[in-house]
Amino acid sequence: MSVPDPTNPYPLPDYPRYCVFLKPTITSEKIQVGEYTYYDASQDTGSFEVERMLYGFGPERLLIGKFCAIAAGVRFIMAGANHLTSGPSTFPFTIFPGRWQDETRDTFEAHAVSQGDTTVGHDVWFGRDVTVMPGVTIGNGSIIATAAVVTRDVAPYTVVGGNPAQLVKRRYPDAAVELLQQAAWWNWPIEVISAHAATLMAGTPAQIAEIALTVRRSGGTQPCA
């Protein structure tokens, strides 16, 4: 039996905009996405780059791993949205061409601080209307609850929610998380992933680790986080 083609943006022909594989739609060099990550574009009027990555004016990138699920309304705010807070006024004089820009360019460059790239790991599930602020890192296997505002890093295999997003629970104990991180199932050959999809959905970290060991012994893709 066949598996979804990661180069086809619309793997569900009956519901094409509810499940769009992201990687084949990207044209911007500032966005990198792994295979099989999808998003719900049913409410969008434009592309992911227009609707979901906002204020990407600077050099910062948006990096998203494999097998992520991104619901409708999720937004990634990039560092270009930031205003200087180094003085009394936060008004962005520098964006306006002419005297304001000429008078303030040096000041802006001297005081602007970048939070760096925004990085999303593998197998991350975003609920509806999540907002991700600039420069955060969201770990593998995490779950971001509906309407959460992510202002700081999210540890692997945790559930966060709220504004600002706070820890709701840890999905597994630390030892189990380490097993899953080392197994890195998202890097297995797609044939192996397909054969063990049911275990990935309802198995244990120990079972996933055992499959990863078999993959390594057979010379398959070496797991890496």
N, C-alpha and C positions, 0 to 999 in steps of 0.2 A: 504494500500500500504506500501511497505517496505521502510526503510531508509538505508543509507549506514552503513555497519558494520565497526565500528572503529577499530576492530582487524584485518581487511583485509587490507594489505598494498596497494592493487591495486583495488580501488573502481570503476575505469573506465576500464573494461577489453579490450576495443578496443584501449585505449591509456594508457597502463599501466605505462609508465615511465613519462608521462606528469602530472600525479596526483598520488603521493604516500603518503598515510597516514604515518606520520613520527613515531608516537609513537610505533607501533609494529615492527619497524625496528631497534630500538635503543638497543644497548648492553652495552654501556658505562655508568658507574655510574656517570659520570660527565655531562651527558645530561639528563634533565627532560623535557618531552613534554606532553601537554594536548591532549585530544582526538580531532579528526577531523582536526587537523593542518596538512596541506599537503605541499609538495614541488614538484617542477618540476625537475625531475632527468633525463630529456631527453638528457642532454649534459654531464652527469656525467659518469665516468668510474668505480667509486667505490661507497662506501656507503656514507651516509650523514656525518658520523663520520670521514671519510677519506677526502671527497671533500669539506665539508662546514664548519666544526669546525677545524680551523687551529692552530697549536702550543699549543695544550692543554696539556702541560707538567706539569703544576702546579696543585694546589688543586682547582683552580677556576672552577665554573660550568657554564654551559649554560642552562638557564631556559626559556622555551617557553610555553606560555599558550595555550588555546584551540582555535580552529577555526581561526588559522592564515593561510595566504596564502604566500608561499615563492617561488618566481620565480627562474628561471634558473640563475646561476651565483652568487647568494647571498653567501657571505662569512662572517663568524663570526671569527674575529681574537682574539685569547685568549692571556692572559698575558704572556704566555711562549715566545711570539714573541719579547718581550721588551728587549732592551739592557740597561745596566747601562749608565746613563748620569751624574754620580756624579764626574767624572774626565775628563781629556782631551780626552781620547780615549773611543770610544763606541764599540771597537772590543770585541766580547764575548769570551775571553780567557777561561772562566770557562767551556765551553761546550766541550773542547778538553781534553780527558783523558791524564794523565801523569803529567809532571811538571807544565804545565800551570794551569791545574785544581787544583792541590795540592796547588799551590802558591796563588791562587785567590779565593778559595772557601769561606774562611772567609770574604773576602772583599765583595764578591757578596752577601752573606747572610746578611751582615751588612747594605748594601745599597739598596738591592732590595725592591721595593715597589709594592704591589699588588693593583690593582684597584677593586678587589672583583669580584663577580659573574657578568655575563652578563645576564640581565633579560629582557625578552620580554613579554608583557602583552597578553591579549586575543584579538582576532579579529583584528590582525595587518596585513596589506598588504604590502609586500615587492616587489617593482618592480625589474626588471632584473638588475643583476650585482651590487647590493648594497654591500657595505662593512661596517661591524659593528665593531668598535674598542673595545678594552677590557673594561669591567666594566661599560658599559652604561646601563641605564634602559629606555626601550621604552614602553610608556604607552598604555593602552587599546585603541582600536579603531583608532590608528594612521595609517598614510599612509606614506611609505618611497619611494620617487620617484626613478625612474630608475637611476642607477649609482651614487646614493648618497653615501657619506662617513660619517657615523654617528660617531662623536667623542665625543658627550655629550648627556645627557639625553633628551628624547623627551617626551613632555607633552601629556597626553591622548587626543585623538580626534583632533590631529593636523596633518597637511601635511608638511613634510620637504623635502628638496631637495638640491643638490649641494655638493660641496667639499670645506670646510666642510659643512655638512648639516645645513641649516638654515630654519627658519620658513617660509613657503610659505603662509599658511593661517590656521585659526582655523575652524574646521568643524562646530562647534556649539558654541553659547554663553556659558559662564561659568555655568549659571543656568541649561541649557540643558545638559551639560556635567555631572553635578552633578546628574541629574536624571538618565542618562545612567549608570553612575558608580554604583549608588545604585541599579538599576534594575539588573545589572550583568546577562544579558540574557544567557550568556554562561554557567551559572550554573543551568538553568532551566532543568526540566526533558526533555528528548529528544522528548517525545510526544508533549509537549507544544511548544518546539522550532519548530517542524515540522508543527504544526497547525498554527503557526504564522510566518512562514518563509517569506511570502510575505510582512507582516508588517515590519519585520526586514530589508528587502531589500529596502522598499520604504516608510515606515511610518515615524512618528515623534517621538522625544524623549518622548513627553507626552503620546503617545499611548503605547510605550514600558513600561513606568512607570506604566500605568494602568494595563497592563498585569501582570507585576511583582507583583502588589498589589493583583491581583486575585490568583497568584501562592502562595503567602504567606498565604492568607486567606484559601486556600484549603489544606494547610499543605504540599505543595510541597517543593522542595529543596529551602532552604533559600538563597536568593541572597547574595553574598559577593564579594567584589572586589578582 
